[in-house]
């Protein structure tokens, strides 16, 4: 189960240098968007992911892929490939901000995502002051939707 909130971020409002934190390079494509079936390269790891319908709470299953399987499947992806650098910034209470800087056709877009252990924690979350609009419940900001722009 994935329980997360997503926020738009303005680069000028980030109060630190993201490069001071660990970063992963992510590339992902979508084989299907209803239901979501995604393939992802996360640095040197490869996954096939199924996500159920939903916005704040969704089922999510990750299956490992080989590099060869990923290379084969990425050619079958619909829409655009999404590429982003993900910085992981710790928050109080054992939470992390996953700060995504998109490149390619989404260059300039920045999201912050925070995953939670349960729905109550997600609903009571008070975002840092530099977070922008909460787009958790806006389907147009799901990566699967953005891949079809």
Buried (B, 14 or more C-beta within 10 A) or exposed (E): EBBBBBBBBEEEEBEEEBEEBEBBEBBBBBBEBEEBBBBBBBEEBBBBBBBEEEBBBBEBEBEEBEEEBBEEBBEEBEBBBBBBBBBEBEEEEEBBBBBBBBBEEBEEBBBBBBBBEEEEBBEEBEBBEBBBEBBBEEEEBBBBBBBEE
